[in-house]
């Protein structure tokens, strides 16, 4: 992976790490690499609700138009809407301006190809070479500069498409939705009411700075409280750009990405829709997920952390469902990327078809105790995680202690300046102790401090 693109596009604090100058140059570089009919690409741009979105969209648009690319601006939409609309509108590429679940001061730019998939590493590398080089772009004049149009029907087109992915109606069901003051704020309530549900929304009043602010899928306790207080059947919580979701049952208990994948995989198998009888997850999935799939005679493929790697495996093996514990779930029959609202619709459909509650369906998987510890580590020091002998020794010691009753995973985040230490096992106290021991060594070796 290059120095500018991370595992999920370009990210940084808006106006410092991610500047207008960089966004403008990215527009020029992307248009040069992506091409288009007669060298005049058509690029669709969407964004989430953070204040810096307008600024970065203007800069990215200026860069694209300055080299002759045409732009369709679709405003505030979920990330998966960009992936869908790029195909529907016959665009050569798409761009989503969002920093997902991060606070409002962060922003990012994620690029999609004309078929709705995230750009492959090879294409990102070509764009990055232009960004890093001192190149003069060919900037046309007169009527050859790019034009901007507004996709006024974009959000409605996306909502209609998601509603068409189910043959179920949700009449009589009462659900809660936490929109994280983000991209789902204008679409989720409309979507589920269209399908017949009675909807209670929270965090659906974005003001540019409250996106992901103590709400959404990283603060599941909010929707859990609403479900309990209002006596709802269940609830869903989306992240800032609505490409992932988590759920809670009628008692407010968390139903995470692993359980959602398990529930949907079993439902799809029962309907003959689970291609090759296999689901794709990452190394972060709970041990209980694999036991559940084994009990239901469903195979697994396991990838590195990151929904792009899940998607690559799904496409490679022509599989139907995959995702992450964090709530990125891909239904490849319908979408080319994770989609929180699609995941919620499919899950609610599984509940409806089963005649059971979400709590009853979630019993298909027993969650093993899991500890996740994040250590702040500069990007420049992350690489030493894989070469430091004392860190390796601490990990090996923990693995020997757990044996077959647990596992250890230590990795560097691809999107944030963090090292993540994850342990699973039967005894919570034991994995907490071992996790703290490893994280202390990581903090001392890579940061020069002791974490605790």
N, C-alpha and C positions, 0 to 999 in steps of 0.2 A: 504494500500500500504506500502511496506517495506521501509527501510531507503536508500537502494541503488538503486532500481528500481523506476523510476518516472512513470508518466502516459504514457510515450513513450520511455521506455527503460532506459538505463543508460546514463546520460549526465554529462559533466563537461569540464573544461579547460584541453585540452590535455597535458599530461606530468606532470600535478599537481593534479587536481581533478580526472581526468581519466588517470591513469598511465598504463605503460606497465605491471607492476606487477598485477594490477587489471584485465587487459584484459587477461593475461595469466591464472590467476586463474579462471576467468569467463569461459574460454574455457574448463578447466578441470571440473568445476562444471556443466556446461551445458551438456557436454558429459555424465557425470555420471547420470544426471537426465533424459536426453532425450533417452538414451539407443540406440536402433537400432538393426538390425539383428545380432544375436550372440554377442550382446554387443559391436558392432563396428559401431557406427553411421557414417553417411555420411552427412557432413555439407557444405552448399554452402555459400560463403562469397562474398559480394559486398561492394562497398564504393562509396562515392562522391569524389569530386576533391580536398578537402582540404589537405594541406601538411602532416598533422599528420595521414592521412589515411593509408599510407604505414607502418608506425611505429606500429600503433595499429593492423593492419591486421597481421603483422608478429608476434606480441605477442599473439594475439588470436589464430592464426594458430598453433603456438608453443604449446600453452596450449592444444588445441584439439588433435594434433598429439601425444603429450606426454602421453596421456591416451588411445591411440589406435584409435582415430577417424580419418577418412579420410576427406580431404577438397577439395572442388572444388572452385577455385578462379576465379571469373568472372570479376574482375577489376571494372572500373567505370561504374556503371549502376544506373538507378533510383531505389528508394526503392521498388516501385511496381514490378519492374522486378525481384527482389529477391523473392517476394511472388509468382510470376508466375513460375519462373524457378525452385524453390524448388519442385514444383509439377511435372513439365515437366521432370526433371532429376531424379525423384524418390529419393530425399534426405529425411533424417529424420528431418532436421532442416535447417534454414537459418539465416544468420546474416547480417545486414546492418550497416556499419560504417558511421555514418552521424550525424550531429547536425542540420539537416533540414535548417531552415531559419536563424540560428544564425551565427555570424561572424566566421572567419576562425580559431581563437584560440580555439573555442569550438569544441568538437566532442562528439560522442555518439555511443552506440552499441544497436541495436534493434534486438530482436530475433523473429523468426517465426517458427511455427511448420511445420511438413511435409505436411500439407494440405494448407499451404500458409497463415494461419491466425496468427496474433500476439499471443504470448503465453498468456494463461489465468493467472489471478492473482495467482491461486493456484500453478501453475508450477513455476512462477517467485519466489514465496515464498520458494519453495523447493531449488531452485538454490541459493537464498539469504542466506538460512541457512548454506549451504556449504561455501559460500563466507565469512560469518561472523565467522564460526567455525574454530577451529585449527585441520583440518583433513588432514590425509596423503592419498593422492590419489594413486591408484594402477597404477603404470607406467610400462608398458611392455618393453621388450628389444628385441633385434634381429630383425627379420622381422615382429614383431607384433606392432611396432610403426606405427603411422598413415602416410599416404602418401598424397601428394598434386598434384592435376592435374589442368590444366588451361582450363576453359570453353571458348574456342576461338570463338565459334559461339553464345555465350550467348546473346550479344546485338542484333545481327541479328535475332535471334529467337524471342526475345521480340518485336522488331519492326514489324516483320511479324505478330505476334499475334495481336498487336494493330490495324494494318491495316485491319485485317480480321474481326474486330468488326463492320465495317460499309459496307453497300452496295452502298454507295455514292462515286462519284468522285468529286474532287474539281477543275477540270479544269476551267480556267478563273477566279478563285478567287485569290486575292492578299492578303496575310496575313503577319503580323509581329509576331515574336517570340522573347521574352526575356528569355534566358536560364539561367540567374543568375550566369553565369560562373560556373555552377554546373553540375549535373548529366545528364541534358537534352542536354548538349552541343554537344554530339556526336550522338544523336538519333533524336532530334526533326526535324531538317531540312531534314534529310533523310526520316523520316516518312511522312511528309506532301508533300514533292516533289514526293514521291512514289504514293501518292494519287492524284497528279495532280496539286497541288497548286503552285503558284508563291510565294516564301518565302523570306522574309527579316529578317535576324537574327541579334540580338545585344546580347552583354554579352555572347558570345559563344567561348571565348578564355581563358579558365581557366589557371592560373599559380600557383595554390596551395594556394594563399593568397587572391585572389580577389573574391572568392565565396561570394555571397550575398552582395558585397561591392557596395552600392548605385545602386543596380540593382535588377531585379527579381520582384516577386509578392509583396514584401514590398516596392517597389519603382515604382509603376505603372505609374508614370509620364513619365518614360523613353520610354516605349513602346507606350504610348499615343502620345508622340512627334513624334516618328517614323511613326506611322500610319497617323498622320496629314501631316507631311512633304512629305511622299512618296505617299500620296493619296491611302492608302490601304483600303480594305474592313473592316478589323478588326484586332485585335491583341490579343495575349495571353502572359501572363507572368507566369513563373514557379518559384518555390522556389528552394533552393539548391539541394535537393534530388528528386525534380520533382514529389512529391506525391500530390501536389496541384497546382492549377492555378487560376488566375483571368483573366478577359478579358476587352477589351475596344472596343467600337463600332467605326464606321468610322470617327466620330468626336472626338475621343479620350476620350469619356466619360466612366467612370468605369462601368463595369458590374460585380458585386461581386458574391460571392458564393451563396447567397440567390437567386439572379436573375437567375444565371445559373441553379440552382436546379429547380426553377419555370419553366423556359423555357423548360428544358429537361423533367420534370414531365408531363407538358402539351403535349409535343410532344409524349412521351411514351403512355400517355392515348389515344391520337388520333389513335395510332397504335395498341392498345390493349396490350401494353407491360408494363403497370403500375400495378404490382401485388397488389391486394386488394385495388386498387385506393388510395394508401397512400404513402406519402413521410415522411422521418425522418429528423428532424433538431434538433439543440440544443437550449437551453434557450437564446443563444446570437443572434438568428435569429431576423431580423427586424419585427416589427409589420406588416409592409406592406406585408411581405411574407405570413403571415397567412390570411390576407384579400384577397390576390390574390388567394390563394388556395381555400378559401371559395367561391369566385366568380366563380371558375372553377370546383366546386364540387369535390375537392380532399381533402382527410382527411390527418391529420398530427399526427405524434408521436413526442414527445419532450423529449430529454435526457439532461443529464449533458454535460458540455463542454468537448470535446475530441472525436476524431474520433473513438476511440475504443468503446465508449459507443453508438455511432451511429451504428456502425457495430453490436454490441451485439443485439440491438433492431431489426435491419434488419434481422439478422439470426433467432432471436427468433420468429418473425412474418412472415418470408419468404417474405420480401419486396424487391423492385427492386432498389430504389434510396434513398440516404440520404447523408447528409453532413453538412458542416459548412460554415458560412459566409466568413471565411478566405480562402475558396477555396479547402478545403479537400472534395472531392465528391466521393462517392462510387457507382459504377454501379455493383451491386452484380451479375448480369447475366454474367459479364465478369471478375470481379476482386474481390479479397478478402480484398482489402485495397484501400485507396484513390490513384488516379492515375491522375496526371495533364495532361499528354498527351492523355490518354483515354478520360478525360473530354473534352479536346479541340476537339478531333475527333468527339465525340458525339454531342457537341454543334454546330460544323461546319456542321454536318450532318443535324441537326434540322434546321439550317439556309437554307441549300440547299433545303431541302424538302419543306420548307414553301414558298420559292420564295420571302421572305422578307429579309430586312437587320436585323442585330443584334440589331440595335437601335429600329427598329419597334417591334421586339419580346420582347425586354426589357421593353416596355411600359406596359406589362402585370402586372407589379408590381410598385407601388408607394412607394418610400422609405420614411419612417418617419425619421425626424431628430434624429440623434444618437450622443451621446458624450461618448467617451471612454478615461478614464484617468488612467495611470499606475503609481503606487507608488512603489518605490523600498523598499522592506521589506525582512529582512533576513528570511531564511527558519525556523529558530528557533522561530521567532515571528509570523509566519503566523497563527498558531493555535489559537492565541489570537483574531484573527479577529471574530471568531464565539462566543466568550464569553464576549467580552467587551461591557458593557452596554451603554457607550456613543456613540460608533459606531452604535449600534443597534438603539439608539434613533434618531441619525441623519438620518439613513435610513428610519425609520418609518415616520419621519417628512416630508421627501421628497416624500414618497409614498402618504401621505395624501394630499400634495399640488397638485400632479399630478392627483390623482383620477383615473378615467377610461380613461383619455387622455394620459397616459404614464405609464412607468414602471421603476423600479430600480433593478439593479443586481450588487451585490458586491461579488467578489469571489477571492480566491487565485489561482494563476497560478500553474499548475501542472508541468511545465517544466522550469520556470524561477523564480528568487527571486522577484516576483512582486505580488501586490494586484491590481486587475483590478476593476475599478468603471465604470459601464455602465448605462446610462440613455437614454430613448427614450420618445419622446413627440411631440406634434404639434408645440410648440414654442421653437425654438433653444435657444434663450436668457435665457429662464427659465431653461431649462435642463442644460445649461452651468453653471448657477449660483448654482443650486442645486448640480451638480456634483462636483464643486469646494468646496462647503461647506462640502460635505461628505469626499472628498479626504483630506481636511485639518484636519478633525477629525481623519481619519485613520493614516495620517502621524504623527500627534501629539501623538496619543495613542500608536502606534506601533514602531515609530522611534524616538520620542522625539523632532521632528521638525515640523514646519509648511511648507507644500509643496510650497505654493505661496510666 
